Amino acid sequence: MKQFSGKRIFISDCEGPISKNDNAFELASHYIPDGSRLFTLISKYDDVLADVVKRSCYKAGDTLKLILPFLKAYGITNRAITDYSSQNVLLVPGAKEMLGFIRNLMPSFIVSTSYEQYMRVLCDLVDFPFKNVHCTRLDLDKYKISEKEATRIKRLREQMIRIPIPEIPKGAESLKDLPKEHQNTVKKLDEIFWKELSQMSVGAILHEVNPLGGDEKAEAVQNIVAQLKSDMNKVMYVGDSITDVSVFRLVREGGGLTVSFNGNAFAVREAEIAVLSKNSVVTAVLADVFHKFGKDFVRKIAKDWESSTIDEFGLDLPLKRSFYELRQKQVPRVAIVTSQNMEMLMDESTSFRKTVRGEAIGKLG
């Protein structure tokens, strides 16, 4: 097999492909009464605004700023985020080894919507350089909140946890395609966030915090490629959620490789290859093949995944051993996403991610 030269680049999302956490969801669940339901409501609202309404100046992942006034009302600080994160990072098995292996092959980066406090903790845990991370910058301590505002926000929380959580029907293209009660949910949340909270002094959070999601993720990838004087067709990008959609489109259109790792429907819909696995060694395998032989050969082994032998992958001995051990326990599912199997893979991957990350986190966008 012919090996390729040139500066290939590995870029991955964090929560999903590397860790099992949804740090913002977990923070809300821990510090806010009924915080898991509140966060789920806001996350589904985020999905509607980003994927259906396509609201101007709004992007997937902005849930991470919408939850902040509530965290602030319940007294959360930068230190609290760091302390909680340091005690609760949950890695996908094999993640540290996967990142170490790939870093020895090619320049490697993490582009994540996660708060920087969480990402610093994770980088320390997996020995990954924080300088190679693009994430959501957050200084929660700089925002002030009065007792009156905190009391009002807590009352809003009480109202919101009783609101029906919206779901997006397949094929929905506008707000009118949602059930009436879910349309009402979106309208009510519009009033809360953009008419009331945004007018509070603590509402500055909504105007100033800029979660790294959607187009910002794509811009980060473009900057990485430019800084390394490489090309988009040399990029392998791994993601799992709606925040990765813009990057998947950018990399795919530029000729690079896009991989959904235990992705939800949004991710599978936009990726070229879908991976369902409880261990991230499969990511290292695909990255090794991509680095040595290019995208076309990755697609070839993905197409013949069930029948291919490990020797056909051209792996070095340590990785070959790890992959062999994984296959002995559980054969990862790897498939090329086509128009014929897309719906099936979306359903399979969405279901599988819940077994890996838990029902509550797994169903988030």
C-alpha positions as CSV (number, residue, x, y, z in Angstrom):
1,M,0.0,0.0,0.0
2,K,1.3,3.4,-0.9
3,Q,2.0,5.8,2.0
4,F,1.1,9.5,1.7
5,S,3.3,12.4,2.6
6,G,2.2,15.8,3.7
7,K,1.0,17.4,6.9
8,R,-2.2,15.6,7.9
9,I,-4.1,17.0,10.9
10,F,-6.3,15.3,13.5
11,I,-9.0,17.4,15.1
12,S,-11.7,16.1,17.5
13,D,-14.5,17.3,19.5
14,C,-14.2,16.5,23.3
15,E,-17.4,15.5,25.0
16,G,-18.5,12.3,23.1
17,P,-15.4,11.2,21.2
18,I,-13.0,11.7,24.2
19,S,-15.1,11.9,27.4
20,K,-18.5,10.7,28.4
21,N,-19.3,14.0,30.1
22,D,-21.7,16.7,29.2
23,N,-20.0,19.1,31.7
24,A,-22.6,21.9,31.5
25,F,-25.5,19.5,31.9
26,E,-23.8,18.0,34.9
27,L,-23.0,21.4,36.5
28,A,-26.7,22.4,36.1
29,S,-27.9,19.0,37.5
30,H,-25.6,19.3,40.5
31,Y,-26.1,23.0,41.5
32,I,-29.6,23.9,40.3
33,P,-32.8,22.3,41.7
34,D,-34.3,20.2,38.8
35,G,-31.3,21.3,36.8
36,S,-31.2,18.3,34.6
37,R,-34.7,19.1,33.3
38,L,-34.0,22.8,33.0
39,F,-30.8,22.1,31.0
40,T,-32.6,19.5,28.8
41,L,-35.4,22.1,28.1
42,I,-32.8,24.7,27.1
43,S,-30.8,22.3,25.0
44,K,-33.9,21.2,23.0
45,Y,-34.7,24.9,22.6
46,D,-31.2,25.4,21.3
47,D,-31.8,22.6,18.7
48,V,-34.9,24.2,17.5
49,L,-33.4,27.7,17.1
50,A,-30.2,26.3,15.4
51,D,-31.7,23.6,13.2
52,V,-35.3,24.6,12.5
53,V,-35.8,28.3,13.0
54,K,-32.2,29.1,12.0
55,R,-32.4,32.2,14.1
56,S,-30.1,35.0,13.0
57,C,-27.0,35.4,15.2
58,Y,-27.7,32.2,17.0
59,K,-25.7,28.9,16.7
60,A,-25.8,25.4,18.0
61,G,-24.2,25.2,21.4
62,D,-25.5,28.5,22.8
63,T,-27.1,26.4,25.5
64,L,-23.8,26.9,27.3
65,K,-24.5,30.6,27.7
66,L,-28.2,30.3,28.2
67,I,-27.7,28.2,31.3
68,L,-25.2,30.7,32.9
69,P,-27.6,33.2,34.5
70,F,-29.2,30.2,36.3
71,L,-25.8,28.9,37.5
72,K,-24.9,32.5,38.6
73,A,-28.2,32.8,40.5
74,Y,-27.3,29.7,42.5
75,G,-23.9,31.1,43.4
76,I,-21.6,29.2,41.0
77,T,-18.1,30.5,40.5
78,N,-15.1,29.8,38.3
79,R,-13.6,27.8,41.2
80,A,-16.8,25.8,41.6
81,I,-16.7,24.8,37.9
82,T,-13.1,23.8,38.1
83,D,-13.5,21.8,41.4
84,Y,-16.6,20.0,40.2
85,S,-15.0,19.2,36.8
86,S,-11.8,17.9,38.4
87,Q,-13.8,15.4,40.4
88,N,-16.1,14.2,37.6
89,V,-14.2,13.8,34.3
90,L,-15.2,10.5,32.8
91,L,-13.1,9.4,29.9
92,V,-14.2,7.1,27.0
93,P,-12.1,4.0,27.6
94,G,-8.8,4.2,25.7
95,A,-9.1,8.0,25.2
96,K,-5.8,8.9,26.8
97,E,-3.9,6.3,24.9
98,M,-5.7,7.2,21.6
99,L,-4.7,10.9,21.9
100,G,-1.1,10.0,22.8
101,F,-0.8,7.7,19.9
102,I,-2.3,10.2,17.4
103,R,-0.2,13.1,18.7
104,N,2.9,11.0,17.7
105,L,1.5,10.7,14.2
106,M,0.4,14.2,13.3
107,P,-0.5,17.6,14.7
108,S,-3.6,17.0,16.9
109,F,-6.2,19.5,18.2
110,I,-9.4,19.5,20.2
111,V,-12.2,21.9,19.2
112,S,-14.9,21.8,21.8
113,T,-17.9,23.8,23.0
114,S,-17.0,22.9,26.6
115,Y,-16.1,25.6,29.1
116,E,-12.3,26.2,29.4
117,Q,-12.3,25.2,33.1
118,Y,-13.4,21.7,32.2
119,M,-11.0,21.5,29.3
120,R,-8.0,22.5,31.4
121,V,-8.8,19.7,33.9
122,L,-9.3,17.2,31.1
123,C,-6.0,18.2,29.4
124,D,-4.1,17.7,32.6
125,L,-5.7,14.2,32.9
126,V,-4.9,13.0,29.4
127,D,-1.5,14.9,29.0
128,F,-2.8,16.9,26.1
129,P,-1.4,20.5,25.6
130,F,-4.1,23.1,26.3
131,K,-2.5,25.4,23.7
132,N,-3.9,22.9,21.1
133,V,-7.4,23.4,22.4
134,H,-10.1,25.7,21.1
135,C,-13.0,26.0,23.6
136,T,-15.6,28.3,25.2
137,R,-13.8,31.0,27.2
138,L,-15.6,31.8,30.4
139,D,-15.0,34.1,33.4
140,L,-18.2,33.8,35.4
141,D,-16.8,35.7,38.3
142,K,-16.7,39.0,36.4
143,Y,-20.5,39.1,36.1
144,K,-22.5,40.7,39.0
145,I,-26.0,39.7,40.0
146,S,-28.2,41.4,42.6
147,E,-30.3,39.6,45.1
148,K,-33.4,40.8,43.3
149,E,-32.2,39.3,40.0
150,A,-31.2,36.0,41.6
151,T,-34.6,35.7,43.2
152,R,-36.4,36.4,39.9
153,I,-34.2,33.9,38.0
154,K,-35.0,31.3,40.5
155,R,-38.7,31.9,40.0
156,L,-38.2,31.7,36.2
157,R,-36.6,28.3,36.8
158,E,-39.8,27.2,38.7
159,Q,-41.9,28.2,35.7
160,M,-39.5,26.6,33.1
161,I,-39.3,23.2,34.6
162,R,-43.1,22.9,34.1
163,I,-42.9,23.8,30.4
164,P,-43.2,20.9,27.8
165,I,-39.8,20.1,26.3
166,P,-39.9,20.5,22.5
167,E,-39.1,17.7,20.1
168,I,-38.2,18.2,16.5
169,P,-40.3,16.0,14.1
170,K,-38.4,14.4,11.3
171,G,-38.4,16.7,8.3
172,A,-39.3,19.9,10.3
173,E,-38.3,23.0,8.4
174,S,-40.0,25.7,10.3
175,L,-41.5,26.4,13.8
176,K,-44.9,25.7,12.3
177,D,-43.9,22.1,11.8
178,L,-43.7,21.5,15.6
179,P,-46.8,20.6,17.6
180,K,-48.6,23.6,18.9
181,E,-47.6,23.1,22.6
182,H,-44.0,23.0,21.5
183,Q,-44.4,26.1,19.4
184,N,-45.7,27.8,22.6
185,T,-42.6,26.5,24.5
186,V,-40.3,28.2,22.0
187,K,-42.3,31.4,22.2
188,K,-42.3,31.4,26.0
189,L,-38.5,30.8,26.1
190,D,-38.0,33.6,23.5
191,E,-39.7,36.0,26.0
192,I,-37.7,34.7,29.0
193,F,-34.2,34.9,27.3
194,W,-34.4,37.7,24.9
195,K,-36.9,40.1,26.5
196,E,-36.4,39.6,30.2
197,L,-33.1,38.0,31.1
198,S,-31.2,39.9,28.4
199,Q,-32.4,43.2,30.1
200,M,-31.0,42.3,33.5
201,S,-27.5,43.3,34.6
202,V,-26.5,39.6,34.7
203,G,-27.9,39.4,31.2
204,A,-24.6,40.7,29.9
205,I,-23.6,37.0,30.0
206,L,-26.0,36.4,27.1
207,H,-24.4,39.2,25.0
208,E,-20.7,38.6,25.9
209,V,-20.1,34.9,26.4
210,N,-19.6,33.3,23.0
211,P,-19.8,29.4,23.1
212,L,-17.5,27.8,20.6
213,G,-20.2,26.0,18.5
214,G,-21.5,25.9,15.0
215,D,-19.7,28.4,12.7
216,E,-17.1,29.2,15.4
217,K,-16.0,25.6,15.5
218,A,-15.6,25.7,11.7
219,E,-13.7,28.9,11.9
220,A,-11.3,27.3,14.5
221,V,-10.7,24.4,12.1
222,Q,-10.0,26.9,9.3
223,N,-7.5,28.7,11.5
224,I,-5.7,25.5,12.5
225,V,-5.3,24.5,8.8
226,A,-4.1,28.0,7.9
227,Q,-1.6,28.1,10.7
228,L,-0.1,24.8,9.7
229,K,0.0,25.8,6.1
230,S,-2.0,22.7,5.2
231,D,-5.2,22.0,3.3
232,M,-8.7,20.9,4.4
233,N,-8.3,17.6,2.5
234,K,-5.6,16.7,5.0
235,V,-8.0,17.0,8.0
236,M,-9.6,14.2,9.9
237,Y,-12.4,15.6,12.1
238,V,-14.2,13.5,14.7
239,G,-17.5,14.8,16.3
240,D,-20.8,13.7,17.7
241,S,-23.4,16.4,18.0
242,I,-25.2,19.3,16.4
243,T,-22.3,21.6,17.3
244,D,-20.2,19.7,14.8
245,V,-22.5,20.1,11.8
246,S,-20.8,23.2,10.4
247,V,-17.3,21.6,10.8
248,F,-18.5,18.4,9.1
249,R,-19.7,20.3,6.2
250,L,-16.6,22.4,5.9
251,V,-14.2,19.5,6.1
252,R,-16.3,17.2,3.9
253,E,-16.6,19.9,1.2
254,G,-12.8,20.5,1.4
255,G,-12.1,16.8,0.8
256,G,-11.2,15.9,4.4
257,L,-12.5,13.0,6.4
258,T,-15.5,13.4,8.7
259,V,-16.2,10.8,11.4
260,S,-19.2,10.6,13.7
261,F,-18.2,8.8,17.0
262,N,-21.4,7.6,18.8
263,G,-23.1,10.6,17.2
264,N,-26.6,11.8,17.5
265,A,-28.8,12.2,14.4
266,F,-27.4,15.6,13.6
267,A,-23.9,14.3,13.5
268,V,-24.6,11.1,11.6
269,R,-26.5,13.0,9.0
270,E,-23.5,15.2,8.1
271,A,-20.6,12.7,8.6
272,E,-19.1,10.3,6.0
273,I,-18.3,7.6,8.5
274,A,-20.3,6.5,11.5
275,V,-18.5,4.8,14.4
276,L,-20.4,3.0,17.3
277,S,-17.9,2.0,19.9
278,K,-17.4,1.9,23.7
279,N,-13.7,2.3,23.3
280,S,-11.8,5.1,21.4
281,V,-9.0,2.8,20.1
282,V,-11.0,2.6,16.9
283,T,-10.4,6.3,16.4
284,A,-6.7,5.7,16.7
285,V,-7.0,3.0,14.0
286,L,-8.9,5.2,11.6
287,A,-6.4,8.0,12.2
288,D,-3.4,5.8,11.7
289,V,-4.9,4.6,8.4
290,F,-5.7,8.1,7.4
291,H,-2.2,9.3,8.2
292,K,-0.5,6.5,6.3
293,F,-2.8,5.9,3.3
294,G,-5.3,8.7,3.0
295,K,-9.1,9.1,3.1
296,D,-9.9,6.7,0.2
297,F,-8.3,3.8,2.1
298,V,-10.2,4.7,5.3
299,R,-13.4,4.6,3.3
300,K,-12.3,1.2,1.8
301,I,-11.8,-0.4,5.2
302,A,-15.0,1.1,6.5
303,K,-16.9,-0.3,3.5
304,D,-15.4,-3.8,4.2
305,W,-15.3,-3.4,7.9
306,E,-17.0,-6.7,8.8
307,S,-14.9,-8.8,6.5
308,S,-11.5,-7.1,6.8
309,T,-8.8,-8.7,8.8
310,I,-6.6,-6.6,11.2
311,D,-3.5,-7.3,9.0
312,E,-5.2,-5.4,6.1
313,F,-5.2,-2.2,8.1
314,G,-1.4,-1.8,8.0
315,L,-1.2,-1.0,11.8
316,D,1.9,-0.8,13.8
317,L,2.3,-3.6,16.4
318,P,1.2,-1.8,19.6
319,L,-2.0,-0.4,18.0
320,K,-2.6,-3.8,16.3
321,R,-2.5,-5.5,19.7
322,S,-4.9,-3.0,21.3
323,F,-7.3,-3.2,18.4
324,Y,-7.1,-7.0,18.4
325,E,-8.0,-7.1,22.1
326,L,-10.9,-4.7,21.5
327,R,-12.2,-6.9,18.7
328,Q,-12.1,-9.9,21.0
329,K,-14.4,-8.2,23.4
330,Q,-16.7,-6.2,21.2
331,V,-16.4,-5.5,17.5
332,P,-16.9,-1.7,17.0
333,R,-19.4,-0.8,14.3
334,V,-17.9,1.3,11.5
335,A,-19.9,2.2,8.4
336,I,-19.9,4.6,5.5
337,V,-23.0,6.9,5.7
338,T,-25.1,6.7,2.5
339,S,-28.5,8.0,1.5
340,Q,-29.7,4.4,1.8
341,N,-28.5,3.6,5.3
342,M,-28.5,7.1,6.9
343,E,-31.9,6.8,8.7
344,M,-30.9,3.4,10.1
345,L,-27.5,4.6,11.2
346,M,-29.0,7.7,12.8
347,D,-31.3,5.5,14.9
348,E,-28.7,3.0,15.7
349,S,-26.1,5.6,16.7
350,T,-28.5,7.7,18.7
351,S,-29.6,4.6,20.7
352,F,-26.0,3.4,21.2
353,R,-24.7,6.7,22.5
354,K,-27.3,6.5,25.3
355,T,-25.8,3.1,26.4
356,V,-22.3,4.8,26.5
357,R,-23.1,8.2,28.0
358,G,-26.4,7.5,29.8
359,E,-30.0,8.3,28.8
360,A,-30.1,11.9,30.0
361,I,-26.9,13.0,28.3
362,G,-27.3,10.7,25.3
363,K,-30.5,12.3,24.2
364,L,-29.2,15.9,24.2
365,G,-28.4,17.6,20.8
